[in-house]
Amino acid sequence: MSIAPVRLDEVAGMTTGVCVVGEGRPVLALHGWGGSIQSFWPVAERLAPKGYQVHLLDLPGFGQSELPPATWGVGDYAGFVLAYLDAAQLGRAALIGHSFGGRISLMLAADHSARFSRMVLAAGAGLRTPPNLKQVMRSGFSRTVRKGLSALHMNGLRDRLRESYNQRYASEDFLNAGPLRDTFIRVIEEDLTAYAERVPLPTLLIWGDQDQETPLWQGRRFEQIMPDAGLVVFAGAGHFAYLERLNETIHIVDHFLGGGE
């Protein structure tokens, strides 16, 4: 498997990993949390010969890009992407987003639809999963205990309890977020339902029916609430269905985007 040729550019004042391949219709692909340009390189190198110019970015904090200068939310990342579009002199592009990149794509497509032609969401995130009763009770009990320890000035024990709780119940993305932990929390707490409901762009949804990160019900929900969306489900595929079924993904995306014409 080849590796994407990444160059370092300055975008919005930050050193940013960038890769551009091909000539033709511009397509911008945004990777998921913990990913990088390499996450979409297999797609880019197969789309480019079909008449597309594919733009890949290392989002701030990932790959070869700098950390964001503060705790960012989805809107900050969307602003960063717009800055790249301006710097690259891209007036209008098709948009592809996987998982976290889907969150950013939703906000961009809703608030800046004139900058984009069509959108592909591959296991796009943005819908909050309501916690079940057990999770609510467990979280509430833990917070109550930590609050009591703080009142007793037992901060060391409080912090050890918090870390033990996180190690047992927190997601792998949270545990591996490092300096981006606060950004991760801010991002996942944003419910983007209202954005999805007003996306005017034709949207292709690609999902695996075994996805445990953004379960299939979320893809079906997006299809219901978005004005112009269609869902393709890959049986047996997971959160990276677009890579697991790469040949099918390329065929479907190429057809959806217009065959590069």
C-alpha positions in Angstrom: 0.0 0.0 0.0 1.4 3.4 -1.0 1.8 6.4 1.4 0.4 9.8 0.6 2.9 12.5 -0.3 2.4 15.1 2.4 3.7 18.7 2.3 3.6 21.2 5.1 1.7 24.5 4.4 0.5 27.3 6.6 -3.3 27.4 7.0 -4.9 29.8 9.3 -1.6 30.5 10.9 -0.9 26.8 11.7 1.6 24.4 10.1 -0.7 21.9 8.3 -0.1 18.6 6.5 -1.6 18.8 3.0 -1.8 16.5 0.1 -3.3 17.3 -3.4 -3.5 14.7 -6.1 -5.1 14.7 -9.6 -6.7 17.2 -11.9 -10.4 17.9 -12.4 -13.3 18.4 -10.2 -12.1 19.4 -6.7 -13.0 17.1 -3.8 -12.1 17.7 -0.2 -11.8 14.7 2.2 -11.8 15.1 6.0 -10.6 12.3 8.1 -12.0 11.0 11.4 -10.8 11.5 15.0 -7.3 10.1 15.4 -6.8 9.8 11.7 -4.8 11.7 9.2 -4.3 12.3 5.4 -3.3 8.6 5.2 -6.9 7.6 6.2 -8.2 8.9 2.9 -5.2 8.2 0.7 -6.6 4.9 -0.7 -9.7 6.8 -1.8 -7.8 9.7 -3.2 -5.3 7.7 -5.3 -8.2 5.8 -6.9 -10.5 8.8 -7.4 -7.9 11.1 -8.9 -7.4 9.1 -12.2 -11.2 9.3 -12.8 -11.1 13.1 -13.2 -10.9 14.6 -9.7 -8.4 16.8 -7.9 -8.6 15.4 -4.3 -7.5 17.6 -1.4 -6.5 15.9 1.9 -5.7 17.7 5.2 -4.3 16.7 8.5 -6.7 18.4 10.7 -5.2 20.4 13.6 -3.9 18.1 16.3 -3.5 15.1 13.9 -1.0 13.8 11.5 1.7 16.4 10.8 -0.5 19.4 11.7 0.0 21.6 14.8 -2.3 21.3 17.8 -5.1 23.9 17.8 -4.2 26.9 19.9 -7.0 26.4 22.3 -9.9 24.0 23.1 -11.7 23.8 19.8 -15.3 22.8 18.9 -16.6 21.6 15.6 -17.1 25.2 14.5 -13.5 26.0 14.9 -12.5 23.1 12.7 -15.0 24.2 10.1 -13.5 27.7 10.1 -10.1 26.1 9.6 -11.4 24.1 6.6 -12.8 27.3 5.1 -9.4 29.0 5.5 -7.9 26.1 3.5 -10.4 26.5 0.8 -9.6 30.2 0.5 -5.8 29.5 0.6 -6.2 26.9 -2.1 -8.4 29.1 -4.1 -11.2 26.5 -4.2 -14.4 28.3 -4.9 -16.5 25.1 -4.7 -15.7 21.5 -4.0 -17.4 18.2 -3.3 -17.1 17.2 0.4 -16.3 13.8 1.9 -16.2 13.3 5.7 -15.6 10.2 7.8 -16.8 10.1 11.4 -15.4 13.3 13.1 -14.8 14.7 9.6 -18.5 14.1 9.0 -19.3 16.4 11.9 -17.2 19.2 10.3 -18.8 18.4 6.9 -22.3 18.7 8.3 -21.6 22.2 9.7 -19.9 23.3 6.6 -22.7 22.0 4.3 -25.4 23.7 6.5 -23.8 27.1 7.0 -21.7 27.4 3.8 -23.5 25.4 1.2 -22.5 27.7 -1.6 -18.9 26.5 -1.2 -19.8 22.8 -1.8 -21.5 20.9 -4.6 -22.3 17.5 -3.0 -21.5 15.7 0.2 -20.5 12.1 1.2 -20.7 11.1 4.8 -18.9 7.9 5.6 -20.1 6.8 9.1 -20.5 10.5 9.8 -20.8 11.5 13.5 -22.9 14.3 14.9 -25.9 12.6 16.5 -25.8 12.0 20.2 -26.6 8.6 21.6 -28.9 9.0 24.7 -27.3 7.3 27.7 -29.2 4.4 29.2 -30.4 4.3 32.8 -27.4 2.3 34.0 -24.9 4.8 32.4 -26.8 7.8 33.9 -26.8 6.2 37.4 -23.1 5.2 37.2 -22.0 8.6 36.0 -24.1 10.4 38.6 -22.8 8.2 41.5 -19.2 8.8 40.3 -19.7 12.6 40.2 -21.3 12.6 43.7 -18.3 10.7 45.2 -15.8 13.0 43.5 -17.6 16.1 44.7 -17.6 14.7 48.2 -13.9 14.0 48.0 -13.2 17.5 46.8 -15.2 18.9 49.8 -12.9 16.9 52.0 -9.8 18.2 50.2 -9.0 14.7 49.2 -8.0 15.7 45.7 -5.4 13.0 45.1 -8.0 10.3 45.8 -10.6 12.2 43.7 -8.2 12.3 40.7 -7.3 8.6 41.0 -11.0 7.8 41.1 -11.6 9.8 38.0 -8.8 8.2 36.1 -9.9 4.7 37.2 -13.4 5.5 36.0 -12.1 6.8 32.7 -9.9 3.7 32.2 -12.9 1.4 32.8 -15.7 3.3 31.0 -14.3 6.0 28.7 -13.9 5.5 24.9 -10.6 4.6 23.4 -10.6 7.9 21.5 -10.9 9.8 24.8 -8.2 7.8 26.5 -5.8 8.4 23.5 -6.7 12.1 23.0 -3.7 13.4 25.1 -3.6 17.2 24.8 -6.8 17.1 22.8 -9.0 15.6 25.6 -10.8 18.9 26.3 -11.4 19.4 22.5 -12.6 15.8 22.2 -15.2 16.3 25.0 -16.4 19.6 23.5 -16.7 18.0 20.1 -18.7 14.9 21.1 -21.0 17.0 23.3 -22.2 18.9 20.2 -25.5 17.5 18.8 -25.6 18.5 15.1 -29.1 17.3 14.4 -30.2 20.9 13.6 -27.4 21.3 11.1 -28.2 18.0 9.4 -31.9 19.1 9.0 -30.9 22.1 6.9 -28.2 20.7 4.7 -29.4 21.5 1.1 -26.8 19.5 -0.7 -27.4 16.1 -2.2 -25.8 13.7 0.3 -24.6 10.2 0.0 -24.4 8.2 3.3 -22.1 5.2 3.4 -22.4 2.9 6.4 -21.3 -0.5 7.6 -24.0 -2.5 9.4 -21.5 -3.7 12.0 -20.3 -0.2 12.9 -19.9 0.1 16.7 -18.7 3.7 16.8 -21.5 5.4 14.8 -24.1 2.6 14.7 -26.3 2.1 11.6 -29.3 3.7 13.3 -27.5 7.0 13.0 -27.1 6.6 9.3 -30.8 5.7 9.0 -31.6 8.8 11.1 -29.5 11.1 8.9 -31.4 9.7 5.9 -34.7 10.6 7.5 -33.9 14.1 8.6 -31.7 15.4 5.8 -33.6 17.0 2.9 -31.8 15.1 0.1 -29.9 12.1 1.4 -29.6 8.4 0.4 -28.0 5.6 2.4 -25.8 2.8 1.1 -25.2 0.0 3.7 -22.3 -2.5 3.4 -23.2 -5.8 5.1 -20.5 -7.1 7.4 -18.5 -3.8 7.4 -17.6 -1.7 10.4 -16.7 1.9 11.2 -14.2 2.0 8.3 -16.7 0.5 5.7 -15.4 2.9 3.0 -12.0 1.3 3.2 -13.2 -2.3 3.9 -15.3 -2.0 0.7 -12.9 0.3 -1.2 -13.7 -0.7 -4.8 -17.4 -0.5 -4.2 -17.0 2.9 -2.4 -15.0 4.3 -5.4 -17.6 3.2 -7.9 -20.5 4.6 -5.9 -18.8 7.9 -5.0 -17.6 8.4 -8.6 -21.2 7.8 -9.9 -22.6 10.1 -7.2 -20.2 12.9 -7.9 -20.9 12.8 -11.6 -18.1 10.6 -13.0 -15.7 13.5 -12.9 -17.6 15.3 -15.7 
